Amino acid sequence: MLKHFCLLFMLLFLCTVLYSQTGKKIRIVSANSLEFDERVPDARRLIGNVIFEHEGAMLYCDSAYFFEGTDRMEAYSNVRIVSDSVTVSGNRLSYDGKNKIADIIGNVRLKDPSSVLTTNQLKYNLQTKEAVYTTGGKIISNKDKNELTSVFGQYKSVKRMFYFRKNVKLVNPQYTMDCDSLQYNTTTETAYFTGPTWIRSEENTIYCENGFYNTKKDNSEFGKNAKITSNGQEVMGDEIRYDRKKQLGNARKNVTIKDSVNQVTLTGNYADYFEKEQVILITDSAAMQKTFGKDTLFLHGDTLRSVTDTIADKRTFYAFHHVRFFKKDFQGKCDSLTYSEKDSLMRLFGRPVLWNEANQLLGDSVYIQLANNELSTLYLKNSAFIISEVDSLNFNQIKGRDITGQFINSELKKVNVKGNGQSVYFANDENGKYIGVNRADCSDMLIYLDSNEVSKITFLKKPDAKLIPVNKTSPKELQLRGFKWFGALRPRKKEDIFLRPEEPIIK
């Protein structure tokens, strides 16, 4: 009998050593007691400080059933798995040694060097180091305390990558992220998302349907219906990059920036948004739409710049190079332009031309004062010239050093000429037939208009004026020196602001 017992002991010992060497079977390392439970005849029951080992992974618990024949086990109370740098703990464990898959239930906690996962039920593959939960879970990163929750989650330990679906929420001390599908790398602390995604903070709200967010560097890239909302503004584009630390945003392709407070919309294909300074720079088909009551100003330039006075909460807009704009009651072109919401003053520089009704207005620089969203006062500085077309060959003209024009209901009604004043206008009889050309030279003059026709002229200093019969006029008398007609350059509709017609050659 003793001989048989010794032989059985040696066989059991040999099998244990063999299992340990091949690493293919679960091995009992220690337990306070080993029992046979009649209710579970094909298992051995281990109680107290139970330790198993399987291919380098250590399994700990207070008690367990070990099914040696099928190479599986069930563990209870203070369950813990330690495999490389990953530790998984819970209340109950079911482990299959053949496929190396552990099912852990109750107060499950998975910990690796960068984060901690908690859930109520987890399936963990010791071979691939992958974990899956389907009943809701939470992950907290060790460094920045990012907290992520979702209904479904998958963790690949080797890649340090989490995959989440359904009701995904990432909470950071500075922002929160809500989406339906998310991948998160715990090493780089980068979140990759698809589907509707919101990122909310005190500074702004970001929406997109794909992209990534590096929570470590605080930079991100968003695509598909991407939008950033901040301080009453919306920045939209096919691609948006945002650096939260620098408070710098870049938008690419089909860019739209809306300011609902000031009723301004900027569009283009390339934009930089300096959030702290409240500065926007936009290029590539850049355009601005500014609402004035029931009318809208459409403006284009190679480069548009918007700067906000944060104290007055008013913007100043700058347009540079090949500037053209259209509004129903006035249109214009120039090389550069500024418009201030603070004083409603538009300034045009670089060979500016302005059109209002039948009038063409020129000056080395042109200032337009708006009041109640309509033209109020016009200032033509240096080499001022107002021309209106009588017919295809004849033009009424007013010229001076400086000209100030007054508008009523966006119609030019009064012109004040200061210095070197000259005028040419065609006089008609009661039947509208030309009777002559009024030619006047006077340093300063006041000219009153009605329906774009001269109704009265007041000469403020001694004038040199004469009425010349039409049949006795010469081309020299019909055009003042410096006359230039740019009718072909005039934007006739809002789409024309993007055109670049060639300027006529002036002899």
C-alpha positions as a printed NumPy array, in Angstrom:
array([[  0.   ,   0.   ,   0.   ],
       [  2.788,   2.414,   0.947],
       [  4.612,   1.459,  -2.228],
       [  1.561,   2.279,  -4.324],
       [  1.082,   5.623,  -2.49 ],
       [  4.727,   6.586,  -3.078],
       [  4.383,   5.685,  -6.74 ],
       [  1.209,   7.796,  -7.065],
       [  2.911,  10.73 ,  -5.32 ],
       [  5.881,  10.5  ,  -7.652],
       [  3.585,  10.42 , -10.7  ],
       [  1.696,  13.471,  -9.473],
       [  4.955,  15.301,  -8.769],
       [  6.31 ,  14.353, -12.199],
       [  3.124,  15.606, -13.902],
       [  3.337,  18.913, -11.995],
       [  6.971,  19.416, -13.045],
       [  6.128,  18.455, -16.618],
       [  3.203,  20.898, -16.721],
       [  5.467,  23.619, -15.367],
       [  8.122,  22.952, -17.986],
       [  5.75 ,  22.829, -20.961],
       [  3.609,  25.728, -19.701],
       [  0.466,  24.239, -21.191],
       [ -1.418,  23.411, -18.01 ],
       [ -2.599,  25.391, -15.024],
       [ -0.296,  24.744, -12.093],
       [ -1.193,  24.873,  -8.411],
       [  1.495,  26.849,  -6.605],
       [  0.096,  26.895,  -3.098],
       [ -3.031,  26.695,  -0.899],
       [ -3.685,  26.318,   2.819],
       [ -5.825,  23.246,   2.215],
       [ -6.828,  20.936,  -0.606],
       [-10.222,  19.226,  -0.45 ],
       [-12.577,  17.087,  -2.499],
       [-16.142,  18.397,  -2.755],
       [-18.706,  15.675,  -3.323],
       [-20.983,  18.179,  -5.018],
       [-18.3  ,  18.794,  -7.629],
       [-16.656,  15.378,  -8.047],
       [-14.481,  16.302, -11.04 ],
       [-12.807,  19.213,  -9.228],
       [-10.44 ,  19.815,  -6.372],
       [-11.291,  22.575,  -3.937],
       [ -8.49 ,  24.835,  -2.722],
       [ -8.953,  27.117,   0.292],
       [ -6.833,  29.921,   1.77 ],
       [ -4.002,  31.866,   0.057],
       [ -4.626,  30.051,  -3.186],
       [ -2.083,  30.672,  -5.963],
       [ -2.085,  29.329,  -9.513],
       [  0.457,  29.817, -12.273],
       [ -0.168,  29.571, -15.998],
       [  2.456,  30.406, -18.595],
       [  3.993,  33.17 , -16.521],
       [  0.694,  34.608, -15.275],
       [ -0.058,  34.363, -11.537],
       [ -3.654,  33.865, -10.327],
       [ -4.539,  34.609,  -6.661],
       [ -7.771,  34.086,  -4.713],
       [ -9.187,  33.012,  -1.317],
       [-10.746,  29.808,  -2.658],
       [-11.099,  27.962,  -5.949],
       [-12.323,  24.885,  -7.778],
       [ -9.674,  23.387, -10.03 ],
       [-10.892,  21.175, -12.879],
       [ -7.646,  19.491, -13.731],
       [ -9.098,  17.242, -16.437],
       [-10.367,  20.11 , -18.519],
       [ -7.631,  22.541, -17.431],
       [ -9.881,  25.223, -16.053],
       [-10.667,  26.797, -12.715],
       [-13.151,  28.959, -10.845],
       [-11.885,  31.368,  -8.237],
       [-13.708,  33.285,  -5.495],
       [-13.032,  36.288,  -3.256],
       [-10.029,  38.641,  -3.627],
       [ -9.38 ,  37.314,  -7.099],
       [ -6.306,  38.729,  -8.779],
       [ -4.386,  38.045, -12.019],
       [ -0.866,  39.388, -12.483],
       [  0.56 ,  39.129, -16.001],
       [  3.584,  41.192, -16.952],
       [  2.688,  44.817, -16.081],
       [ -1.087,  44.188, -15.994],
       [ -3.063,  43.372, -12.854],
       [ -6.726,  42.344, -12.959],
       [ -8.813,  41.931,  -9.803],
       [-12.439,  41.112,  -8.978],
       [-14.849,  39.075,  -6.866],
       [-15.111,  35.986,  -9.027],
       [-13.114,  34.401, -11.842],
       [-13.721,  31.687, -14.401],
       [-10.551,  30.763, -16.275],
       [-10.034,  28.385, -19.199],
       [ -6.406,  27.294, -19.537],
       [ -6.839,  26.066, -23.1  ],
       [ -7.735,  29.429, -24.65 ],
       [ -6.253,  31.501, -21.778],
       [ -9.44 ,  33.516, -21.357],
       [-10.562,  34.749, -17.949],
       [-14.089,  35.931, -17.13 ],
       [-14.006,  38.205, -14.084],
       [-17.226,  39.339, -12.378],
       [-17.901,  41.873,  -9.633],
       [-15.864,  45.004,  -8.78 ],
       [-13.481,  44.318, -11.653],
       [-10.339,  46.428, -11.77 ],
       [ -7.68 ,  46.255, -14.492],
       [ -4.513,  48.223, -13.848],
       [ -1.549,  48.871, -16.144],
       [  1.278,  51.468, -15.811],
       [ -0.761,  54.246, -17.395],
       [ -4.38 ,  53.731, -16.358],
       [ -7.004,  51.918, -14.277],
       [-10.141,  50.275, -15.702],
       [-13.15 ,  49.495, -13.521],
       [-16.256,  47.576, -14.589],
       [-18.652,  44.93 , -13.293],
       [-17.752,  42.188, -15.751],
       [-14.658,  41.691, -17.872],
       [-13.349,  39.118, -20.317],
       [ -9.543,  39.071, -20.334],
       [ -7.306,  37.124, -22.733],
       [ -3.957,  36.426, -21.062],
       [ -2.361,  35.411, -24.348],
       [ -3.25 ,  38.514, -26.387],
       [ -3.477,  40.776, -23.325],
       [ -6.9  ,  41.957, -24.493],
       [ -9.829,  42.865, -22.251],
       [-13.496,  43.409, -23.179],
       [-16.452,  44.732, -21.207],
       [-20.043,  45.06 , -22.462],
       [-21.975,  46.27 , -19.417],
       [-20.348,  49.653, -18.878],
       [-16.906,  50.654, -17.65 ],
       [-14.693,  53.524, -16.52 ],
       [-11.013,  54.255, -17.214],
       [ -8.902,  56.809, -15.347],
       [ -5.443,  57.76 , -16.609],
       [ -2.805,  57.923, -13.898],
       [ -1.077,  61.084, -15.071],
       [ -3.747,  63.59 , -16.107],
       [ -6.703,  61.913, -14.403],
       [ -8.648,  61.706, -17.668],
       [-11.844,  59.801, -16.916],
       [-13.543,  57.843, -19.695],
       [-16.83 ,  55.93 , -19.5  ],
       [-18.742,  53.862, -22.07 ],
       [-21.132,  50.937, -22.42 ],
       [-18.762,  48.802, -24.496],
       [-14.99 ,  48.78 , -24.209],
       [-12.048,  46.769, -25.472],
       [ -8.499,  47.086, -24.187],
       [ -5.411,  45.818, -26.01 ],
       [ -2.625,  45.891, -23.466],
       [  0.229,  45.329, -25.92 ],
       [ -0.787,  48.362, -27.961],
       [ -1.994,  50.259, -24.878],
       [ -5.142,  50.953, -26.896],
       [ -8.777,  51.202, -25.799],
       [-11.78 ,  50.909, -28.117],
       [-15.123,  52.288, -26.922],
       [-18.675,  52.392, -28.249],
       [-22.038,  53.723, -27.135],
       [-22.435,  56.67 , -24.743],
       [-18.713,  57.381, -24.669],
       [-17.7  ,  60.249, -22.385],
       [-14.178,  61.534, -21.689],
       [-13.819,  63.992, -18.809],
       [-10.678,  66.097, -18.441],
       [-10.124,  68.879, -15.86 ],
       [-10.343,  71.358, -18.76 ],
       [-13.027,  69.834, -21.009],
       [-15.465,  66.967, -21.62 ],
       [-15.864,  64.838, -24.751],
       [-19.039,  62.987, -25.773],
       [-19.193,  60.63 , -28.753],
       [-20.486,  57.264, -29.909],
       [-17.213,  55.647, -30.985],
       [-13.717,  56.302, -29.664],
       [-10.224,  54.818, -29.662],
       [ -7.848,  55.908, -26.918],
       [ -4.1  ,  55.278, -26.677],
       [ -3.024,  55.357, -23.027],
       [  0.657,  55.802, -23.912],
       [  0.267,  58.824, -26.184],
       [ -2.954,  59.886, -24.429],
       [ -4.542,  60.438, -27.818],
       [ -8.242,  59.917, -28.553],
       [ -9.424,  58.999, -32.051],
       [-13.14 ,  59.361, -32.736],
       [-15.705,  58.683, -35.469],
       [-19.35 ,  59.644, -35.59 ],
       [-20.945,  62.71 , -33.938],
       [-18.496,  64.05 , -31.334],
       [-18.712,  67.041, -28.955],
       [-15.813,  68.529, -26.978],
       [-16.937,  71.169, -24.491],
       [-14.876,  73.549, -22.363],
       [-15.218,  76.987, -20.796],
       [-13.537,  78.533, -23.861],
       [-15.432,  76.785, -26.662],
       [-17.46 ,  73.864, -27.961],
       [-16.072,  71.641, -30.736],
       [-18.16 ,  69.354, -32.953],
       [-16.994,  66.923, -35.636],
       [-17.653,  63.451, -37.038],
       [-14.057,  62.207, -37.199],
       [-10.654,  63.258, -35.939],
       [ -8.25 ,  62.946, -33.026],
       [ -7.445,  64.768, -29.804],
       [ -4.054,  64.498, -28.076],
       [ -4.888,  65.116, -24.415],
       [ -1.208,  65.183, -23.506],
       [ -0.201,  67.95 , -25.948],
       [ -3.662,  69.531, -26.059],
       [ -3.779,  69.606, -29.851],
       [ -6.303,  68.086, -32.184],
       [ -7.583,  67.678, -35.716],
       [-11.236,  67.462, -36.703],
       [-12.983,  66.535, -39.939],
       [-16.414,  66.014, -41.513],
       [-18.764,  68.825, -40.505],
       [-16.15 ,  70.156, -38.071],
       [-17.165,  73.249, -36.101],
       [-15.714,  75.305, -33.226],
       [-18.085,  77.636, -31.354],
       [-16.567,  80.348, -29.161],
       [-17.674,  83.794, -27.952],
       [-20.642,  83.955, -30.296],
       [-18.584,  82.766, -33.267],
       [-18.666,  79.549, -35.276],
       [-15.639,  78.284, -37.202],
       [-16.473,  75.552, -39.743],
       [-14.397,  73.715, -42.341],
       [-13.653,  70.348, -43.918],
       [-10.562,  70.159, -41.671],
       [ -9.906,  72.035, -38.438],
       [ -6.76 ,  71.865, -36.34 ],
       [ -6.796,  73.276, -32.833],
       [ -4.036,  73.795, -30.247],
       [ -5.702,  74.453, -26.898],
       [ -2.481,  75.525, -25.175],
       [ -1.682,  78.089, -27.86 ],
       [ -5.396,  78.846, -28.402],
       [ -4.742,  78.65 , -32.147],
       [ -7.103,  77.163, -34.705],
       [ -6.507,  76.413, -38.396],
       [ -9.321,  75.634, -40.808],
       [ -8.933,  74.218, -44.309],
       [-11.297,  73.864, -47.278],
       [-14.836,  75.295, -47.363],
       [-14.144,  77.45 , -44.332],
       [-17.015,  79.463, -42.849],
       [-16.71 ,  81.732, -39.816],
       [-19.97 ,  83.151, -38.483],
       [-20.315,  85.97 , -35.96 ],
       [-23.966,  85.891, -34.932],
       [-23.593,  88.875, -32.591],
       [-22.283,  91.271, -35.266],
       [-24.025,  89.493, -38.187],
       [-20.822,  88.853, -40.107],
       [-19.867,  85.734, -42.087],
       [-16.356,  85.09 , -43.414],
       [-15.664,  82.369, -45.982],
       [-12.618,  80.982, -47.761],
       [-10.446,  77.886, -48.024],
       [ -7.74 ,  78.721, -45.471],
       [ -8.147,  80.41 , -42.088],
       [ -6.154,  80.98 , -38.917],
       [ -8.051,  81.754, -35.706],
       [ -6.133,  83.308, -32.79 ],
       [ -8.601,  82.705, -29.981],
       [ -6.916,  84.713, -27.216],
       [ -6.313,  87.795, -29.371],
       [ -9.712,  87.386, -31.118],
       [ -8.011,  87.672, -34.531],
       [ -9.078,  85.849, -37.709],
       [ -6.98 ,  85.649, -40.882],
       [ -8.589,  84.096, -43.951],
       [ -7.302,  83.585, -47.527],
       [ -7.975,  81.632, -50.743],
       [-11.326,  82.812, -52.15 ],
       [-11.778,  84.908, -49.018],
       [-15.102,  86.75 , -48.719],
       [-17.11 ,  88.62 , -46.102],
       [-20.854,  89.038, -45.735],
       [-22.014,  91.826, -43.426],
       [-25.715,  92.31 , -42.757],
       [-27.022,  95.881, -42.77 ],
       [-30.698,  95.777, -41.859],
       [-32.461,  94.08 , -44.775],
       [-29.439,  94.443, -47.062],
       [-26.087,  92.62 , -47.14 ],
       [-22.593,  93.736, -48.111],
       [-20.566,  91.118, -50.02 ],
       [-16.808,  91.747, -50.072],
       [-13.8  ,  89.883, -51.455],
       [-10.051,  90.353, -51.084],
       [ -7.004,  88.147, -51.423],
       [ -6.642,  88.311, -47.615],
       [ -9.21 ,  89.21 , -44.965],
       [ -8.345,  89.987, -41.35 ],
       [-10.758,  90.462, -38.47 ],
       [ -9.676,  91.958, -35.13 ],
       [-11.971,  92.293, -32.103],
       [-11.775,  95.094, -29.576],
       [-12.497,  92.93 , -26.523],
       [-13.414,  95.967, -24.396],
       [-15.976,  97.429, -26.784],
       [-16.784,  94.001, -28.281],
       [-16.576,  95.507, -31.773],
       [-14.658,  94.259, -34.787],
       [-12.41 ,  95.921, -37.326],
       [-12.159,  94.22 , -40.711],
       [ -9.193,  94.54 , -43.052],
       [ -9.117,  93.482, -46.702],
       [ -5.923,  93.405, -48.747],
       [ -5.327,  93.271, -52.511],
       [ -7.877,  93.059, -55.339],
       [-10.685,  94.182, -53.048],
       [-14.17 ,  94.287, -54.584],
       [-17.531,  94.616, -52.848],
       [-21.21 ,  94.685, -53.704],
       [-24.214,  96.128, -51.901],
       [-27.489,  97.019, -53.583],
       [-27.015, 100.755, -53.071],
       [-23.246, 100.957, -53.566],
       [-20.35 ,  98.945, -54.977],
       [-16.615,  99.462, -55.054],
       [-13.082,  98.305, -55.733],
       [ -9.68 ,  99.185, -54.291],
       [ -6.39 ,  97.622, -53.267],
       [ -7.051,  97.655, -49.508],
       [ -9.941,  98.443, -47.204],
       [-10.815,  98.72 , -43.531],
       [-14.211,  98.738, -41.851],
       [-14.75 ,  99.477, -38.168],
       [-17.934,  98.417, -36.423],
       [-17.106, 100.89 , -33.653],
       [-17.62 , 104.004, -35.817],
       [-19.282, 102.369, -38.893],
       [-16.598, 103.927, -41.106],
       [-15.253, 102.186, -44.217],
       [-11.904, 103.35 , -45.602],
       [-10.708, 102.518, -49.136],
       [ -7.088, 102.88 , -50.285],
       [ -5.088, 102.126, -53.416],
       [ -6.867, 103.5  , -56.527],
       [-10.342, 103.223, -55.011],
       [-13.5  , 103.458, -57.116],
       [-16.995, 103.641, -55.655],
       [-20.337, 103.451, -57.463],
       [-23.678, 104.667, -56.154],
       [-26.715, 104.566, -58.432],
       [-25.562, 106.421, -61.595],
       [-22.514, 107.95 , -59.905],
       [-18.876, 106.901, -60.067],
       [-16.794, 108.347, -57.223],
       [-13.002, 108.576, -57.212],
       [-10.287, 109.802, -54.87 ],
       [ -6.806, 108.901, -53.72 ],
       [ -8.596, 107.583, -50.63 ],
       [-12.316, 107.173, -50.   ],
       [-14.128, 107.12 , -46.646],
       [-17.719, 105.888, -46.374],
       [-19.721, 106.726, -43.252],
       [-22.682, 104.44 , -42.574],
       [-25.599, 105.323, -40.293],
       [-28.528, 103.072, -39.462],
       [-27.066, 100.517, -41.891],
       [-27.283, 102.954, -44.834],
       [-24.926, 105.317, -46.675],
       [-24.715, 108.577, -44.762],
       [-21.601, 110.55 , -45.706],
       [-18.898, 110.082, -48.315],
       [-15.42 , 111.575, -48.134],
       [-13.247, 111.71 , -51.276],
       [ -9.69 , 112.718, -50.338],
       [ -7.263, 114.249, -52.861],
       [ -8.021, 114.251, -56.607],
       [-11.714, 113.788, -55.882],
       [-13.941, 113.122, -58.875],
       [-17.663, 112.361, -59.24 ],
       [-18.916, 111.221, -62.634],
       [-22.415, 110.213, -63.717],
       [-23.272, 108.847, -67.135],
       [-25.705, 110.967, -69.135],
       [-25.517, 108.696, -72.177],
       [-22.884, 106.516, -73.798],
       [-20.862, 109.574, -74.869],
       [-21.59 , 112.287, -72.291],
       [-20.981, 112.508, -68.536],
       [-21.812, 114.945, -65.757],
       [-18.671, 115.636, -63.708],
       [-17.671, 117.231, -60.403],
       [-14.025, 117.605, -59.491],
       [-12.057, 119.054, -56.58 ],
       [ -9.266, 118.51 , -54.112],
       [-11.639, 117.062, -51.507],
       [-15.33 , 116.247, -51.849],
       [-17.871, 115.438, -49.167],
       [-21.134, 113.837, -50.252],
       [-24.325, 113.632, -48.202],
       [-26.825, 110.797, -48.727],
       [-30.518, 110.518, -47.907],
       [-32.011, 107.027, -48.166],
       [-28.722, 105.936, -49.778],
       [-29.172, 108.496, -52.603],
       [-26.553, 111.218, -53.171],
       [-28.254, 114.573, -52.48 ],
       [-25.571, 117.121, -51.672],
       [-21.922, 117.547, -52.691],
       [-19.483, 119.923, -50.982],
       [-16.344, 120.634, -53.012],
       [-13.275, 122.019, -51.216],
       [-10.412, 123.394, -53.312],
       [ -9.883, 123.486, -57.072],
       [-13.546, 122.921, -57.774],
       [-14.737, 122.247, -61.312],
       [-17.976, 120.958, -62.753],
       [-19.479, 119.929, -66.05 ],
       [-23.143, 119.039, -66.388],
       [-25.619, 118.868, -69.218],
       [-28.628, 121.166, -69.029],
       [-31.986, 120.02 , -70.428],
       [-35.166, 121.829, -71.406],
       [-38.63 , 120.879, -70.23 ],
       [-38.763, 118.098, -72.812],
       [-35.453, 116.587, -71.659],
       [-33.583, 117.838, -74.717],
       [-30.013, 119.036, -74.258],
       [-29.766, 122.814, -74.47 ],
       [-26.154, 123.166, -73.456],
       [-23.296, 122.247, -71.17 ],
       [-22.678, 124.106, -67.909],
       [-18.952, 124.473, -67.307],
       [-17.862, 126.054, -64.005],
       [-14.559, 126.621, -62.221],
       [-14.751, 127.636, -58.569],
       [-12.5  , 126.808, -55.631],
       [-15.376, 125.819, -53.323],
       [-18.946, 124.951, -54.285],
       [-22.117, 123.246, -53.088],
       [-23.983, 121.055, -55.535],
       [-27.487, 119.707, -54.918],
       [-28.796, 116.668, -56.766],
       [-32.23 , 115.24 , -57.354],
       [-32.587, 111.762, -58.908],
       [-28.84 , 111.876, -59.671],
       [-29.234, 115.088, -61.678],
       [-27.843, 118.481, -60.68 ],
       [-30.677, 120.683, -59.454],
       [-28.704, 123.582, -57.992],
       [-25.126, 124.838, -57.675],
       [-23.989, 127.36 , -55.096],
       [-20.598, 128.914, -55.764],
       [-18.936, 129.825, -52.48 ],
       [-16.215, 131.932, -54.084],
       [-16.028, 133.967, -57.301],
       [-16.787, 131.467, -60.08 ],
       [-15.887, 131.257, -63.714],
       [-19.017, 129.714, -65.185],
       [-20.565, 129.558, -68.63 ],
       [-23.277, 127.733, -70.534],
       [-22.009, 126.392, -73.849],
       [-24.512, 125.328, -76.534],
       [-24.285, 121.654, -77.3  ],
       [-23.463, 122.225, -80.959],
       [-20.54 , 124.472, -80.018],
       [-18.833, 122.248, -77.448],
       [-15.456, 120.612, -77.965],
       [-14.318, 117.269, -76.524],
       [-11.923, 119.2  , -74.27 ],
       [-14.804, 121.156, -72.752],
       [-16.892, 118.011, -72.214],
       [-14.315, 116.215, -70.052],
       [-12.432, 117.586, -67.08 ],
       [ -8.747, 116.868, -66.746],
       [ -8.18 , 113.496, -65.09 ],
       [-11.496, 112.064, -66.334],
       [-11.585, 108.244, -66.026],
       [-14.607, 106.028, -66.547],
       [-14.467, 102.568, -64.991],
       [-17.98 , 101.3  , -65.716],
       [-16.637,  97.968, -66.988],
       [-15.085,  97.29 , -63.575],
       [-18.298,  97.739, -61.603],
       [-19.641,  94.645, -59.768],
       [-23.232,  94.227, -60.945],
       [-24.129,  91.341, -58.65 ],
       [-22.649,  89.68 , -55.564],
       [-20.922,  86.955, -57.598],
       [-18.918,  89.632, -59.455],
       [-16.756,  90.366, -56.406],
       [-14.572,  87.394, -57.397],
       [-13.991,  88.67 , -60.939],
       [-10.824,  90.497, -61.951],
       [-11.683,  92.514, -65.044],
       [ -8.802,  94.336, -66.696],
       [ -8.713,  98.066, -66.107],
       [ -9.217, 100.191, -69.237],
       [ -6.195, 101.997, -70.632],
       [ -6.617, 105.705, -69.895],
       [ -4.968, 108.066, -72.394]])
